[in-house]
Amino acid sequence: MALIVASALGFASIGPLGKVAYRGGLSVVELQLLRFAAAAPVLVGVAAARRRGRTARRQRLAGRTRLRLLALGFIGYGIQATLYFSALSRITASLTSLLLYLYPALVAAAAVGLGRHRLDRATAAGLGLILAGTLLVLGLPADPADPLGVALGVGAALWYTAYLLVGERLTEGVDPLEAAAHVAVGAALWFALGLVALRPELGDNRGTAVLAGLAMAMVGTAMPIAALFAGMARVGVTWASIGSALEPVGAVAISVAVLGEGLGAGTVVGGTAVVAGAVVLPLVAARSGPSPATR
């Protein structure tokens, strides 16, 4: 479980580190290209080492499967990260993280709509907690929230939901760490294309911004992904999902402590409801079968 907690806290650092990088002058595209260009080789190396360590079966991925996973990273995770970090440039890291955590409710609702899961009382309770908590966060903000930033944050949660539902199908039978490595490479290609197309200008304080980007790559991307899958192998998907609910808590705590963001009543009460709902839904999912192992 310590690996799951470490993973959640690593992911929680992404928003605050993004704010530091923005203050140093990096754009969304530059920051994300730096993040995935640095994290992808690490994940590819870890996946390769894990593959070599398996003596029973060493199946190579088919070329078509590799292309699908790269496309999942390019279109799926690339666009989601663009939406999330565009929101982060306009609203607080705390609010951005809590808006993203709409996705457990959206995934559960989509699963019900697609007939993969039935709507029982526990599922409804989890959905209600997350939605009510989000409304409290938005209705009682510590600081005025930019409407476009909020819309981008909700868009990130919606796109992430679609990414998970599609990813569940595309990664079936694929080692999760291998899939994560391909997704990271695909996302790096997305932002490399964005850099060529947009050609943004670097700011003055490049050193601090680059260090924040590299920290995001290692501490906020490569390490938590590897720790998540290692922890999941030990405690299972359900407990991994529950432990991952610490992510928005960690994001809010880091944002308040490091960035000096305000902590209003809506953030406290609403954030607690969001986390509670994110804990309830994995418990419900465990009764109806395994959930996707994509992050």
DOMINU-769978 format. One line per field, with one value per residue (C-alpha): residue number from 0; residue in one letter; y, x, z. Coordinates in Angstrom, 2 decimals, padded with zeros to 5 digits, m for minus. Each point is the difference from the previous one (the first is absolute). Layout:
resi (NUM, ...)
resn (A, ...)
c2 (Y, ...)
c1 (X, ...)
c3 (Z, ...)
# end
This chain:
resi (0, 1, 2, 3, 4, 5, 6, 7, 8, 9, 10, 11, 12, 13, 14, 15, 16, 17, 18, 19, 20, 21, 22, 23, 24, 25, 26, 27, 28, 29, 30, 31, 32, 33, 34, 35, 36, 37, 38, 39, 40, 41, 42, 43, 44, 45, 46, 47, 48, 49, 50, 51, 52, 53, 54, 55, 56, 57, 58, 59, 60, 61, 62, 63, 64, 65, 66, 67, 68, 69, 70, 71, 72, 73, 74, 75, 76, 77, 78, 79, 80, 81, 82, 83, 84, 85, 86, 87, 88, 89, 90, 91, 92, 93, 94, 95, 96, 97, 98, 99, 100, 101, 102, 103, 104, 105, 106, 107, 108, 109, 110, 111, 112, 113, 114, 115, 116, 117, 118, 119, 120, 121, 122, 123, 124, 125, 126, 127, 128, 129, 130, 131, 132, 133, 134, 135, 136, 137, 138, 139, 140, 141, 142, 143, 144, 145, 146, 147, 148, 149, 150, 151, 152, 153, 154, 155, 156, 157, 158, 159, 160, 161, 162, 163, 164, 165, 166, 167, 168, 169, 170, 171, 172, 173, 174, 175, 176, 177, 178, 179, 180, 181, 182, 183, 184, 185, 186, 187, 188, 189, 190, 191, 192, 193, 194, 195, 196, 197, 198, 199, 200, 201, 202, 203, 204, 205, 206, 207, 208, 209, 210, 211, 212, 213, 214, 215, 216, 217, 218, 219, 220, 221, 222, 223, 224, 225, 226, 227, 228, 229, 230, 231, 232, 233, 234, 235, 236, 237, 238, 239, 240, 241, 242, 243, 244, 245, 246, 247, 248, 249, 250, 251, 252, 253, 254, 255, 256, 257, 258, 259, 260, 261, 262, 263, 264, 265, 266, 267, 268, 269, 270, 271, 272, 273, 274, 275, 276, 277, 278, 279, 280, 281, 282, 283, 284, 285, 286, 287, 288, 289, 290, 291, 292, 293, 294)
resn (M, A, L, I, V, A, S, A, L, G, F, A, S, I, G, P, L, G, K, V, A, Y, R, G, G, L, S, V, V, E, L, Q, L, L, R, F, A, A, A, A, P, V, L, V, G, V, A, A, A, R, R, R, G, R, T, A, R, R, Q, R, L, A, G, R, T, R, L, R, L, L, A, L, G, F, I, G, Y, G, I, Q, A, T, L, Y, F, S, A, L, S, R, I, T, A, S, L, T, S, L, L, L, Y, L, Y, P, A, L, V, A, A, A, A, V, G, L, G, R, H, R, L, D, R, A, T, A, A, G, L, G, L, I, L, A, G, T, L, L, V, L, G, L, P, A, D, P, A, D, P, L, G, V, A, L, G, V, G, A, A, L, W, Y, T, A, Y, L, L, V, G, E, R, L, T, E, G, V, D, P, L, E, A, A, A, H, V, A, V, G, A, A, L, W, F, A, L, G, L, V, A, L, R, P, E, L, G, D, N, R, G, T, A, V, L, A, G, L, A, M, A, M, V, G, T, A, M, P, I, A, A, L, F, A, G, M, A, R, V, G, V, T, W, A, S, I, G, S, A, L, E, P, V, G, A, V, A, I, S, V, A, V, L, G, E, G, L, G, A, G, T, V, V, G, G, T, A, V, V, A, G, A, V, V, L, P, L, V, A, A, R, S, G, P, S, P, A, T, R)
c2 (000.00, 002.29, m000.16, 001.09, 002.94, 001.01, m000.17, 002.18, 002.63, m000.05, 000.67, 002.67, 001.99, 000.51, 003.03, 001.96, m000.78, 001.21, 003.32, 000.39, m000.75, 002.54, 002.65, m000.75, 000.67, m003.46, m000.38, m002.95, m001.64, 000.49, m001.28, m003.12, m000.77, 000.24, m002.17, m002.84, 000.16, m000.54, m002.51, m002.19, m001.42, m000.85, m001.83, m001.78, m001.14, m001.21, m001.86, m001.61, m001.09, m001.48, m001.82, m001.49, m001.12, m002.22, m003.47, m001.74, 002.05, 002.72, 000.99, 003.02, 002.41, m000.13, 003.03, 000.83, m000.10, 002.35, 002.47, m000.08, 000.69, 002.83, 001.45, m000.30, 002.13, 002.41, 000.70, m001.19, 001.07, 002.81, 001.85, m000.74, 001.45, 003.04, 000.65, m000.60, 002.21, 002.71, 000.05, 000.10, 003.16, 001.77, m001.43, m001.27, m003.34, m001.09, 000.67, m001.57, m003.21, m000.21, 000.60, m002.83, m002.26, 000.19, m002.87, m002.90, 001.14, 000.49, m003.42, m001.65, 001.83, m000.98, m003.62, m000.02, 001.60, m002.55, m002.89, m000.98, 000.70, 000.32, 003.07, m001.10, 002.05, m000.06, 001.17, 002.76, 001.07, 000.19, 002.00, 002.33, 000.68, 000.89, 002.23, 001.74, 000.53, 001.53, 002.37, 001.07, 000.66, 002.11, 001.69, 000.96, 000.64, 001.36, 002.31, 001.09, m002.68, 000.80, m001.47, m001.08, m001.67, m001.90, m001.04, m001.26, m001.93, m001.67, m000.70, m001.71, m002.26, m000.83, m000.77, m002.07, m002.02, m000.77, m000.79, m002.56, m001.64, m000.32, m000.93, m002.86, m001.63, 000.88, m001.18, m003.32, m002.72, 002.54, 000.44, 003.28, 001.36, m000.76, 001.80, 003.00, 000.22, 000.10, 002.58, 002.23, m000.21, 000.82, 003.00, 001.23, m000.15, 002.01, 002.81, m000.10, 000.63, 002.79, 001.63, m000.01, 001.38, 002.70, 000.96, 001.63, 002.30, m000.97, 002.27, 001.53, m002.31, m003.12, m001.83, m000.20, m000.90, m002.79, m001.44, m000.01, m001.75, m002.65, m000.52, m000.46, m002.59, m002.04, 000.65, 000.68, m002.44, m002.80, m000.81, 000.01, m002.07, m002.65, 000.08, m000.26, m003.16, m001.53, 000.73, m001.23, m003.35, m000.33, 001.37, m000.23, 002.55, 000.87, 001.02, 001.70, 002.13, 000.83, 000.96, 002.14, 002.10, 001.65, 001.78, 003.00, 000.27, 000.13, 002.48, 002.37, m000.33, 000.64, 002.93, 001.64, m000.64, 000.79, 002.37, 001.75, m000.73, 000.79, m002.77, 000.90, m001.85, m001.32, m001.50, m001.75, m001.34, m000.59, m001.54, m002.40, m001.09, m000.51, m002.20, m001.95, m000.68, m001.05, m002.56, m001.35, m000.63, m002.40, m002.03, m000.29, m000.87, m002.79, m001.82, m000.05, m000.87, 001.49, 003.62, 001.26, 000.25, 003.18, 003.29)
c1 (000.00, 002.99, 000.67, m003.58, 000.27, 003.34, m001.60, m002.94, 002.28, 002.17, m003.00, m001.14, 003.16, m000.81, m002.27, 002.26, 003.07, m001.91, m000.68, 003.71, 000.90, m002.54, 001.46, 003.39, m001.37, m000.67, m003.15, m002.40, 001.50, 003.62, m000.65, m001.80, 002.56, 002.75, m002.05, m000.70, 003.31, 001.78, m002.47, m000.51, 003.56, m000.16, m003.31, 001.21, 003.12, m002.00, m002.43, 002.89, 001.68, m003.25, m000.47, 003.52, m000.67, m002.86, 001.24, m003.30, m001.34, 001.70, m002.49, 000.81, m002.82, m001.35, 000.67, m003.71, m000.31, 002.97, m001.55, m003.31, 001.73, 002.03, m003.23, m001.58, 002.82, 000.07, m003.73, m001.30, 002.54, 001.46, m003.31, m000.92, 003.28, m000.48, m003.43, 001.19, 003.07, m001.85, m002.47, 002.92, 001.27, m003.29, m001.21, 001.63, 001.79, m002.43, m003.10, 001.54, 000.77, m003.47, m001.70, 002.02, m001.29, m003.41, 001.24, m000.83, m003.64, 000.05, 001.57, m002.57, m002.88, 001.33, 000.39, m003.65, m001.07, 002.00, m001.43, 003.33, m001.26, m003.39, m001.06, m000.44, m000.23, 003.73, 000.85, m002.59, 001.45, 003.52, m001.19, m002.02, 002.93, 002.35, m002.51, m001.17, 003.61, 000.89, m002.98, 001.11, 003.55, m001.31, m002.76, 002.14, 003.46, 002.89, 000.80, m002.08, 000.22, 000.52, m002.97, 002.15, 002.45, m002.86, m001.34, 003.45, 000.29, m003.38, 001.01, 003.16, m002.10, m002.37, 002.85, 001.78, m003.19, m000.07, 003.73, m000.55, m002.99, 001.80, 003.26, m001.70, m000.66, 003.30, 002.18, m001.79, 002.65, 002.88, 002.32, m001.12, 003.53, 000.69, m003.22, 000.97, 003.39, m001.65, m002.55, 002.80, 001.81, m003.23, m000.64, 003.58, m000.62, m003.23, 001.77, 003.00, m002.45, m001.59, 003.39, 000.74, m003.45, m000.23, 003.66, m000.60, 002.62, 001.90, m000.14, 002.93, 000.22, 000.69, 002.11, m002.73, m002.61, 002.10, 000.79, m003.73, m000.69, 002.64, m001.36, m003.46, 001.44, 001.71, m001.93, m003.40, m000.02, 002.58, 000.31, m003.74, m000.91, 002.60, m000.97, m003.71, 000.43, 002.42, m002.40, m003.00, 001.72, 000.22, m003.34, m002.31, m001.86, m002.65, 002.38, 002.23, m002.97, m000.88, 003.57, 000.15, m002.82, 002.71, 001.12, m002.40, 000.62, 003.73, m000.44, m002.01, 002.47, 003.05, m001.74, m000.86, 003.42, 002.23, m002.02, m001.94, m003.38, m003.11, m001.91, m003.68, m002.89, m001.14, 003.41, 000.13, m003.56, m000.36, 003.45, m000.79, m003.19, 001.89, 002.60, m002.71, m001.78, 003.26, 000.44, m003.57, 000.02, 003.00, m001.59, m003.15, 001.98, 001.80, m003.30, m000.71, 003.47, 003.44, 000.37, 002.42, 003.62, 000.72, 000.84)
c3 (000.00, 000.53, m003.75, m000.74, 002.42, m001.54, m003.44, 001.06, 001.54, m003.12, m002.24, 002.49, m000.67, m003.70, 000.47, 002.38, m002.12, m003.04, 001.72, 000.79, m003.63, m001.28, 002.28, m001.53, m003.48, m001.48, m002.10, 000.25, m003.08, 001.09, 003.49, m001.16, m002.70, 002.63, 002.37, m002.41, m001.87, 003.33, 001.48, m003.09, m000.15, 003.70, m000.40, m003.14, 001.90, 003.01, m002.27, m001.89, 003.24, 001.23, m003.30, 000.18, 003.57, m001.06, m000.79, m000.63, m002.90, m002.01, m002.68, m002.12, m000.71, m003.52, m002.17, m000.21, 003.79, 000.37, m002.44, 001.89, 003.31, m001.52, m001.42, 003.45, 001.40, m002.95, m000.23, 003.37, 002.59, m002.10, m000.28, 003.63, 001.24, m002.25, 001.52, 003.57, m000.20, m001.90, 002.90, 002.42, m001.69, 000.84, 003.35, 003.19, 000.17, 002.75, m002.10, m003.11, 001.88, 001.58, m003.37, m001.55, 002.76, m001.58, m002.16, 002.40, m000.03, m003.78, m000.58, 002.29, m001.72, m003.44, 001.12, 001.08, m003.29, m002.02, 001.97, 001.58, 003.51, 001.68, 001.95, 003.63, 003.18, 000.71, m003.52, 000.24, 003.35, m001.42, m003.01, 002.22, 002.33, m002.86, m001.80, 003.21, 001.06, m003.35, 000.19, 003.49, m001.21, m002.88, 001.99, 003.01, m001.48, 002.05, m002.93, m003.01, m002.70, m003.68, m001.95, m002.95, 002.39, 001.66, m003.42, m001.02, 003.30, m000.53, m003.60, 001.26, 002.23, m002.87, m002.39, 002.66, 000.42, m003.72, 000.11, 002.79, m001.69, m003.33, 001.72, 001.82, m003.38, m001.68, 002.90, 000.51, 000.32, 000.00, 002.97, 001.67, 000.34, m003.67, m000.91, 002.15, m001.76, m003.43, 001.19, 001.28, m003.34, m001.84, 002.25, m000.58, m003.75, 000.43, 001.81, m002.36, m002.84, 002.05, 000.57, m003.73, m000.82, 002.68, 000.52, 003.44, 001.51, 003.14, 003.04, 001.87, 003.01, m002.03, 002.59, 002.64, m002.60, m001.52, 003.43, 000.81, m003.29, 000.64, 003.53, m001.52, m002.40, 002.71, 003.24, m001.56, m002.92, m000.26, 003.72, 000.85, m003.08, 000.85, 003.70, m000.84, m002.06, 002.50, 002.85, m001.97, m000.48, 003.80, 001.27, m003.03, m002.11, 002.57, 002.78, m002.55, m001.10, 003.59, 000.84, m003.14, 001.43, 002.10, m003.18, 000.16, 003.77, m000.63, m002.85, 002.18, 002.91, m002.22, m001.70, 003.32, 001.57, m002.99, m002.19, 002.76, m001.61, 002.04, 001.74, 000.20, 001.59, m003.38, m000.70, 003.38, 000.10, m003.73, m000.32, 002.83, m001.79, m003.28, 001.70, 001.85, m003.27, m001.64, 002.81, m000.24, m003.76, m000.08, 002.79, m002.09, m003.13, 001.86, 000.43, m003.74, m001.33, m000.59, m001.12, m002.65, 001.04, m001.92, 001.65)
# end
